[in-house]
Amino acid sequence: MKKAIHYYRTGFILTLSIFLLGSCSNDEDEDDIGNWIDRSVFDGSPRSGVSGFTIDNVGYMGVGYDGDDYLNSFWSYDLEGDYWSQKADFPGTPRNAAVGFAVNGKGYIGSGYDGVDELSDFYAYDPSSNSWTQTASLTETKRRSAVAFSANGYGYFGTGYDGENDRKDFWKYDPTSDTWSELVGFGGNKRRSATSFTLGEKVYLGTGVSNGTYLDDFWVFDPSSEAWTRLTDLDEEDEYTITRSNAVAFSLNGYGYIACGERSGAINTVWEYDSSSDTWEAKTSFEGATRQDAIAFSNANRAFVGMGRTGTLYLDDLDEFFPFQEYDDED
């Protein structure tokens, strides 16, 4: 039994073991490569659907939903010191299912859902002054569960759900002029709740769901040409079980990873992507509870996954991933 997760709800604490939550700590994982180690539990309330970004050795995370309320609190996690600090609250409407990305030392959070409406407003966070500034909104494209990333000094935003329809359009944000412009050329399916990671100068995007179907197409974006190229589908090999929605993705030591998510219920499997061969390899599953709508922090040399929910249980734990260590259920 690896650890306990605490569920805070109306004045009492319900403690459930990871064994009861369907942890991946099972016989199948004992010989797997990849190990997860407990890190500092989040100081705030458990939540899912948070948004964030990583700047240098600090991960930033905020907003989200705790099962009762949409939130606007904002926190930082020191990757080296292994501690949390509360920061200035996100100034916009409390929300979940928003996006986050970082450009030129500032972080951006925007879009999402406030329990009634999809949103299009964006705000920039300056770590040096612990302050927020409202930036240009995507006024014609309100949505939640989109994807965002940064490259070449710009932010990129696309896909998602606008309240009536899944989307596949993409937009480019210029922080110098504080303007958005629409891009063309993404040939993928409409989708919501997809994810992406960056390797070198390129960005890889996949997973998500549309019309009740988990999508298998996988794409790479080249910022220098702003062109998308389709890669091998996520179900190309019989043993691949990568398709899912509401997952997290991150890069680490030159490889890309997709972890956790939802596929007819919360899951905790982890897959490693090798861009040199366009192939995937299964790694040790996340060792905490199965979960969706989690958060990942990565500075390309270290990676952490935490928060999220499994069913109606909202989580506050955080684990660090070591992809080439042997699995150890004692740490």
N, C-alpha and C positions, 0 to 999 in steps of 0.2 A: 504494500500500500504506500503510494508515493507521498501524498499530502492531503490536507483537507481544504476544501473551498468553503468560504463563509458566505452565506446568503442573508443579507440584511433586509428585513421587511417588517414594517410597523412595530418596531420596538423589540423584536426578538431575533435571535440568531439560530438559523437552522444549519447544522454542519453535516455535510454529506461527504462521504469518502469518495475518492477517485475511483475506487473499485465499483461503487454503485453507479457512478456516472459513465461507465464504459471507457475507462482509461485505456490507452494503448499498452499499458504495462502487462503484456501477456507473453505466452511462450513463443509466439511467432516473432516477437521483436528481439528476443534474447541474442540472436546472432546477427541482427541488422547493424549496419553502419550508420552512425548518426546518433548523437546523444544530446539530451536536453537537461539543463541544470537550473534549479530554482533561483530566481533573483527576487529583488525586493518587491513585496506585494504593494500594489497601488494604494496610496494614502487616502484617496477619495472613495466615493461610493461606487460599487460595481456598476458596469454599464456596457452597452453594446452600441454598434453603429457610430463609433467615434471617428474623428478625422484628425490627421496629423501629418508631420513631416520630420525629417532629420536634418539638422544643421551641425556640421562638424561632429562632435561627440555627444550631442544632446538630442534626444527625441522629444518632440512636442506633441501634445495630444489634448483634444478638448471636444466639447459638445457631446452628443450622444443621447441615449435613452436608458433609463434605469428600471423600466417596467411600470413606473408611475408617471414620471415627468420627463419632458424634453429639457436638456441641460445646456448651460452656456459656460460652465467652469472650464478652466484651461490650466494644464499642468506641463511640467518638463520632467524628463527622466535623464539623469546623468549616466551615460553608458559606462564610464570609467569608475565613477564613485558609487554606483548602484544605489541611488537615492532619488526620491521624488521631491519636487518643489511646486507649490501652487503659484500661478502667474495671474496677470490681469485677466479678468473674465472676457470671453469673446463678446463683442459689443452688439452683435446682431441678434435676431430672434433665436431663442433656443431651438435646437434642431438635431436630427440625426440624419444618417445616409447622405452626408455632405462629402466633399472632396478636400484634399489638402495637397499642396506641393510647395517646394522651396525654390526660389530664384535669387541669386546674388545676395545671399545672406539674410533674406527675409522669407517668411513663410506666409502662405495664402490659404484661407479656408473659405469655401462658398458653396452655393447651391444647397440641396438637401430638402428636408421635409419637417414641418413644424407640428404635425398632427392633424392639420387641416389642409394646408396648401403646399405645393412644391415651390421652391425658392430659387432665386437667381442672383442674389446679392453676394458680393465678395469683400473680404477684408484682409489687409496685410498686417502681419505681426513683425515688429522689430525687436529682436532679442536684446539689443544693446540698451534700449530704453524701456523695455517691457511695456510696450504700448501698441495699440491698434489704430489703423487708418482705413476708412472705407475706400474701396477702389471701384472701378467701373463694373457694373452689373451686366449680366447677359440677359437683357430685358425681354428678348423674344424667345428665350429658350429655358424657361423655368423647368427644373427637373430634380430628381433624386437618383441615388444609386448609379451615378456616372463614374467615369474614370478620369484621373488627372495625373500629369507627370510634368517634369521640366526637362529641357534640353537646350543647349546653345544659348542660354540666357533668356529663354522664353518659357511660358507655361502653356500646356496643351490640355484641352478638356473636351470630352465627348462621350457618346453613348448615353445610357440612362433611361429613365422613365419620366414622362412629362405629365402624368396624371391620366392620360388617355391612351398613350402610345409609347412603345419602346422606340428608342432613337439610335441612329448610327452616324449622325453628323459629328464633325470635329471642329474645334475652334482654337485659335492661337492668341495668347495674351502677351502683349508687349509692355513690360513694366516701365519702360522709359516714357512712353506716350500714354500709358494707362488706357489702352484700347484693345478691343477684341476684333479679330477678323476670321471669317470662316475659311476653312480649308476644304479641298476636294480630294477625292482619290481613295478613300477608305472603302474597300470592296467587301468588307465583312458583313455579317448579319446584324440586324438590329439586336440590341441586348441591354439588359440591366444587370447590375451586380457582377460585372467582370473585374479583372485585376491586371496589373502590369508590373514589370520590373525592367531595370536598365542594366545593360552589359556593354561596357565600353561607351561608344557614342550612339548606340542604338537602343531602342525601346521595344519590348516584347509584350504583346497583349493577347489575352485569351480568357477562356471560361465565360461564365455568365449564363443567363437564361432568357428565353423569349418564347411566348406562346406556349408556355408549359414545358418547353424542351431545353435540356442542358446542351449548350452549344459546344461543338468540337473544333471549330476553326481557330487557327493560331496564326498570329501576324507579327511582323517586325516593321518598325517605323524607323526610317533613316532621316534624321533632322536636317542633314545637309541638303537633301533633295525634297524633303517633306513628302516622301513617297512611301506607300505601304506595300509589302510583299507577303504573300501567303506562304506559310511554312507547312510542315507535316502536321496533319490533323492530330488532335489530342487523343483520339481513339484508334490511331493507325495500327498499333500493335495490339494483339489480343490481350496482353497482360497489362496494358495501360488502363488505369482507372483515374484519370486526371480530371475529366469533366465534372463540373460543379458550379455553384454560384456562391456569392458572399464569402469568398476566400480572401486570404492575404497573400501577397507576393513580395519578394525581396531578392536582392543580389548579395552574394557573399563569395569572396575569393574567386571571382571570375565565373561563377555559376549562378543560374537563376533558380528560384524556388517558388513553388506554389504549395500552400499549407492550409489545412483546416477547411472550413466552408460548410456548405449545405448541399446535400443530395438525398432527397427524401428523408431529411433529418440531419442534424449536425454530425460532421465527420472530423477526423483528426489526422488523416493521411498526409504525407509530405512527399513531393516529387521534385527531383533535381534535373535541371535542364542544362545540357552541354551544347552551346551554340556552334561549336566547331563541327559537330556531327548531326545537329538537329535531332537529338535523341533525349529521352527521359529515363531516369532511374529512380526507383522507389527508395526512400530513406526511412529511418525509424520514424514512426508516427509521433506527433506531438504528445508529450507524456502527461499533460494535464487532461482536464475534461475535454471531451469532444466539444467543438464550438464553431459558431459562425459569427460574422460581423465583428471580428477581432481587429487588433491593430498590430502592425509590425514596424519596428525601428531597425534601420540598418545604415551603417556608414561604410559599407562594402567590405569591412574587415570583421565586424561583429554584427550579429542579428538577434533580435528579441521578438517574441510573440506573446501577446496577452490580451486581457479583457475579453469581450464578446459575451455570447450567451449560448446555453444549450437548453432548448425549450423555453420555459419561463424562468430559468435560473440565470441570473446575471452575475458575471465573474469579474474578479479583481486581481488575479494572479498574473505573473510574468515569468517567462522562462527564456534562457539563452540557448541558442542552437549551435552545436559543434558538429558539422556534417561529416567529418572524417574520423571522429572518435568512435570506438565501439560502444554499443548501448550498455548502459549501467543503470540498473533500477535502484541503486542505493544512494544516488546523489540527488 
